[in-house]
Amino acid sequence: MGHVQKCEKKPSVCESCGGQLERKNPYTYYCPSCGMEYYISANRTHKVSVRLSAGKMILICAAAAIVTAAAAVLGYQVYTGHLVMSASRFSVIVRDFLMEACDKPAAEISQEELERIKYLKIEWNKGYQFTYGYEDYYDYKDRGRYEETLKTITIKGTREDFSPTDIQYFTGLTRLELYTGAWENYALPEENKLRCIYCVDGMSKYGTPDFFDRVNPDTLEEVAILDADGLKDFAFMENLKGVKRFLLEKAVLEDGKIFEGFDRLEELYLLYVDMEEEKAGLIMEEFLSLPSLNCFYVEGKSAWYISQEQWEAWQQDYSGKISLERK
């Protein structure tokens, strides 16, 4: 490699190796020992530059091309890797639903698009049926008009192709209805603004009540647990004390402490819940003592554990404060 150095005056010996310089042309001197070249600068500015042979220039260009190609390959791998990760975050069933709903590949579906979904209902019937909407359920007073805004997509597949933890990606939901069983296996978004949750089935043999750990106490108003056959563990109720409406179906109630601390509860619906006959009156009396309760509805066998005289006494005691109904 040869070097060119600009000088203010005519050089005599090489500053690099001390060799005797030879004049190459009126402006350039050359050291035959080390190849250093000296150029007498007209503007007296000292700069050192590098002079490359054609062969070396070709080698450097080739190296640059290799580096550029490697960077391109790496960038493509990062990009495609991101796409694969974006697509693989969903189970097969949820992925196929989103591709049809958004009309694009799953890898291209952004979090902003998922957040636009305000209502989601999932049902199981030899496949998964998704009913969804982009309008807020609570902006509509007319339920019929709201239902006209909803769309339904059915995805055929097995339960092994569906992951209930995929619900965590729907961060914009205000209403969620899960009619697939084993609700405790679902995962709510870490940050959400859910106002209503409907779910079917009680705790599975291996389930835990972590599902309700992520509810937003500032927004959640209504919860319904349907067909909770044999549900006895109500530890999860600690997370629901701020709700205003609660519906419970086919659960087992051993005492009235289940709603202890539900000071904001306004409406309570009990459908075919199981109580011991001798305890039924005391349990319901505790519910009626809730400070904000204005509607109490009970249906099924337990409703008729209450004598007609007791029911009439309650109607008189809570007249104007609580609307009582039983079937």
NORWODA-V207619 format. One record per residue. N is the residue number from 0. RES is the residue in three letters. OMEGA is omega in whole degrees, -180 to 180 (999 if undefined). D_FIRST is the distance of its C-alpha to the first C-alpha in whole Angstrom. Layout:
<<N & RES & OMEGA & D_FIRST> <N & RES & OMEGA & D_FIRST>>
//
This chain:
<<0 & MET & 178 & 0> <1 & GLY & 179 & 4> <2 & HIS & 175 & 7> <3 & VAL & 179 & 10> <4 & GLN & 178 & 13> <5 & LYS & -178 & 17> <6 & CYS & 178 & 20> <7 & GLU & -179 & 23> <8 & LYS & -177 & 24> <9 & LYS & 179 & 23> <10 & PRO & 179 & 20> <11 & SER & 179 & 21> <12 & VAL & -179 & 19> <13 & CYS & 179 & 16> <14 & GLU & -178 & 16> <15 & SER & -176 & 13> <16 & CYS & 180 & 15> <17 & GLY & -180 & 18> <18 & GLY & 179 & 17> <19 & GLN & -177 & 19> <20 & LEU & 174 & 17> <21 & GLU & -179 & 18> <22 & ARG & -178 & 19> <23 & LYS & 176 & 17> <24 & ASN & -176 & 20> <25 & PRO & -175 & 22> <26 & TYR & -173 & 20> <27 & THR & 174 & 17> <28 & TYR & -170 & 16> <29 & TYR & 177 & 13> <30 & CYS & -179 & 13> <31 & PRO & -178 & 13> <32 & SER & -175 & 12> <33 & CYS & 178 & 9> <34 & GLY & 179 & 7> <35 & MET & 177 & 9> <36 & GLU & -179 & 11> <37 & TYR & -179 & 14> <38 & TYR & -180 & 16> <39 & ILE & -174 & 20> <40 & SER & 179 & 21> <41 & ALA & -178 & 25> <42 & ASN & 176 & 26> <43 & ARG & 178 & 25> <44 & THR & -178 & 23> <45 & HIS & 176 & 20> <46 & LYS & 175 & 17> <47 & VAL & 178 & 13> <48 & SER & -178 & 11> <49 & VAL & 177 & 8> <50 & ARG & -177 & 7> <51 & LEU & 175 & 6> <52 & SER & -179 & 8> <53 & ALA & -180 & 11> <54 & GLY & 180 & 11> <55 & LYS & 178 & 9> <56 & MET & 179 & 11> <57 & ILE & 179 & 14> <58 & LEU & -179 & 13> <59 & ILE & 178 & 13> <60 & CYS & 179 & 16> <61 & ALA & 178 & 18> <62 & ALA & 179 & 17> <63 & ALA & 179 & 19> <64 & ALA & 179 & 21> <65 & ILE & 179 & 22> <66 & VAL & 180 & 22> <67 & THR & 180 & 25> <68 & ALA & 180 & 27> <69 & ALA & 179 & 27> <70 & ALA & 179 & 28> <71 & ALA & 179 & 31> <72 & VAL & 179 & 32> <73 & LEU & 178 & 32> <74 & GLY & 179 & 34> <75 & TYR & 179 & 36> <76 & GLN & 178 & 37> <77 & VAL & -179 & 38> <78 & TYR & -179 & 40> <79 & THR & 176 & 42> <80 & GLY & 177 & 43> <81 & HIS & 179 & 44> <82 & LEU & 180 & 46> <83 & VAL & 179 & 47> <84 & MET & 179 & 48> <85 & SER & -179 & 50> <86 & ALA & -173 & 52> <87 & SER & 178 & 53> <88 & ARG & -179 & 54> <89 & PHE & 170 & 58> <90 & SER & -176 & 60> <91 & VAL & -177 & 61> <92 & ILE & -178 & 64> <93 & VAL & 178 & 63> <94 & ARG & -179 & 59> <95 & ASP & 176 & 62> <96 & PHE & -177 & 64> <97 & LEU & 179 & 61> <98 & MET & 179 & 59> <99 & GLU & -179 & 63> <100 & ALA & -177 & 64> <101 & CYS & 178 & 60> <102 & ASP & 177 & 60> <103 & LYS & 177 & 56> <104 & PRO & -177 & 54> <105 & ALA & -178 & 55> <106 & ALA & -177 & 51> <107 & GLU & -179 & 51> <108 & ILE & -176 & 54> <109 & SER & 177 & 53> <110 & GLN & 178 & 55> <111 & GLU & 179 & 56> <112 & GLU & 177 & 58> <113 & LEU & -178 & 60> <114 & GLU & 180 & 61> <115 & ARG & -180 & 63> <116 & ILE & -177 & 65> <117 & LYS & -177 & 68> <118 & TYR & 179 & 71> <119 & LEU & 174 & 70> <120 & LYS & -180 & 73> <121 & ILE & -180 & 72> <122 & GLU & 178 & 75> <123 & TRP & 175 & 75> <124 & ASN & -175 & 77> <125 & LYS & -176 & 76> <126 & GLY & -179 & 73> <127 & TYR & 178 & 71> <128 & GLN & -180 & 73> <129 & PHE & 171 & 71> <130 & THR & -172 & 72> <131 & TYR & 179 & 70> <132 & GLY & -179 & 70> <133 & TYR & 178 & 68> <134 & GLU & 179 & 71> <135 & ASP & 180 & 72> <136 & TYR & -174 & 76> <137 & TYR & 173 & 77> <138 & ASP & -177 & 77> <139 & TYR & 174 & 79> <140 & LYS & -180 & 83> <141 & ASP & -178 & 84> <142 & ARG & 179 & 83> <143 & GLY & 178 & 83> <144 & ARG & 180 & 81> <145 & TYR & -178 & 78> <146 & GLU & 177 & 79> <147 & GLU & 180 & 78> <148 & THR & -174 & 75> <149 & LEU & 176 & 74> <150 & LYS & -179 & 72> <151 & THR & 178 & 72> <152 & ILE & 178 & 70> <153 & THR & -180 & 71> <154 & ILE & 178 & 68> <155 & LYS & 179 & 70> <156 & GLY & -179 & 69> <157 & THR & 178 & 69> <158 & ARG & 179 & 70> <159 & GLU & -180 & 67> <160 & ASP & -176 & 64> <161 & PHE & 177 & 65> <162 & SER & 180 & 64> <163 & PRO & 179 & 66> <164 & THR & 179 & 63> <165 & ASP & 179 & 62> <166 & ILE & -178 & 64> <167 & GLN & -178 & 62> <168 & TYR & -177 & 60> <169 & PHE & -171 & 62> <170 & THR & -177 & 62> <171 & GLY & -175 & 64> <172 & LEU & 169 & 67> <173 & THR & 178 & 71> <174 & ARG & -178 & 73> <175 & LEU & 179 & 72> <176 & GLU & -176 & 75> <177 & LEU & 180 & 74> <178 & TYR & -177 & 77> <179 & THR & -178 & 75> <180 & GLY & 177 & 76> <181 & ALA & -177 & 75> <182 & TRP & -176 & 74> <183 & GLU & 179 & 72> <184 & ASN & 178 & 69> <185 & TYR & 178 & 68> <186 & ALA & 177 & 65> <187 & LEU & 175 & 66> <188 & PRO & 180 & 63> <189 & GLU & 175 & 62> <190 & GLU & -178 & 63> <191 & ASN & 178 & 65> <192 & LYS & -180 & 68> <193 & LEU & 176 & 71> <194 & ARG & -177 & 74> <195 & CYS & 175 & 76> <196 & ILE & 172 & 75> <197 & TYR & 178 & 78> <198 & CYS & -176 & 77> <199 & VAL & 176 & 79> <200 & ASP & 179 & 80> <201 & GLY & -179 & 80> <202 & MET & 175 & 78> <203 & SER & -177 & 77> <204 & LYS & -176 & 77> <205 & TYR & -175 & 74> <206 & GLY & 174 & 73> <207 & THR & -176 & 73> <208 & PRO & -177 & 74> <209 & ASP & -178 & 70> <210 & PHE & -176 & 70> <211 & PHE & 179 & 72> <212 & ASP & -176 & 70> <213 & ARG & 179 & 67> <214 & VAL & 178 & 70> <215 & ASN & -177 & 70> <216 & PRO & 180 & 73> <217 & ASP & -177 & 73> <218 & THR & -174 & 73> <219 & LEU & -178 & 75> <220 & GLU & -171 & 78> <221 & GLU & 177 & 80> <222 & VAL & 174 & 79> <223 & ALA & 174 & 81> <224 & ILE & -173 & 81> <225 & LEU & 176 & 83> <226 & ASP & -179 & 85> <227 & ALA & -174 & 84> <228 & ASP & 177 & 86> <229 & GLY & -180 & 87> <230 & LEU & -179 & 84> <231 & LYS & -177 & 85> <232 & ASP & -177 & 82> <233 & PHE & 180 & 82> <234 & ALA & -178 & 79> <235 & PHE & -178 & 77> <236 & MET & 177 & 79> <237 & GLU & -178 & 78> <238 & ASN & -171 & 75> <239 & LEU & -173 & 78> <240 & LYS & -180 & 80> <241 & GLY & -176 & 79> <242 & VAL & 180 & 80> <243 & LYS & -180 & 83> <244 & ARG & -179 & 84> <245 & PHE & 176 & 84> <246 & LEU & -179 & 85> <247 & LEU & -177 & 86> <248 & GLU & 172 & 87> <249 & LYS & 175 & 89> <250 & ALA & 178 & 88> <251 & VAL & 180 & 90> <252 & LEU & -179 & 91> <253 & GLU & 177 & 92> <254 & ASP & -177 & 93> <255 & GLY & -176 & 92> <256 & LYS & -178 & 89> <257 & ILE & -179 & 87> <258 & PHE & 177 & 87> <259 & GLU & -179 & 87> <260 & GLY & 178 & 85> <261 & PHE & -173 & 85> <262 & ASP & 179 & 86> <263 & ARG & -176 & 85> <264 & LEU & -178 & 86> <265 & GLU & -176 & 88> <266 & GLU & -179 & 89> <267 & LEU & -179 & 89> <268 & TYR & 179 & 90> <269 & LEU & -177 & 91> <270 & LEU & 175 & 91> <271 & TYR & 175 & 93> <272 & VAL & -176 & 92> <273 & ASP & 175 & 94> <274 & MET & 172 & 96> <275 & GLU & -173 & 98> <276 & GLU & -177 & 102> <277 & GLU & 180 & 103> <278 & LYS & -172 & 100> <279 & ALA & -178 & 99> <280 & GLY & -180 & 101> <281 & LEU & -180 & 100> <282 & ILE & -178 & 96> <283 & MET & 177 & 97> <284 & GLU & 177 & 98> <285 & GLU & 179 & 95> <286 & PHE & -178 & 93> <287 & LEU & 180 & 96> <288 & SER & 179 & 95> <289 & LEU & -169 & 92> <290 & PRO & -176 & 92> <291 & SER & -175 & 90> <292 & LEU & 176 & 91> <293 & ASN & 179 & 93> <294 & CYS & 178 & 93> <295 & PHE & -178 & 94> <296 & TYR & 179 & 95> <297 & VAL & -177 & 95> <298 & GLU & 177 & 96> <299 & GLY & -174 & 97> <300 & LYS & -177 & 99> <301 & SER & -180 & 98> <302 & ALA & -176 & 100> <303 & TRP & 168 & 103> <304 & TYR & 179 & 103> <305 & ILE & -180 & 104> <306 & SER & 179 & 108> <307 & GLN & 179 & 109> <308 & GLU & 179 & 111> <309 & GLN & -180 & 107> <310 & TRP & 179 & 105> <311 & GLU & 178 & 108> <312 & ALA & 177 & 108> <313 & TRP & 180 & 104> <314 & GLN & 179 & 105> <315 & GLN & -178 & 107> <316 & ASP & -174 & 105> <317 & TYR & 180 & 102> <318 & SER & -180 & 103> <319 & GLY & 180 & 101> <320 & LYS & -178 & 98> <321 & ILE & 174 & 97> <322 & SER & -178 & 98> <323 & LEU & 178 & 99> <324 & GLU & 176 & 99> <325 & ARG & 179 & 99> <326 & LYS & 999 & 100>>
//
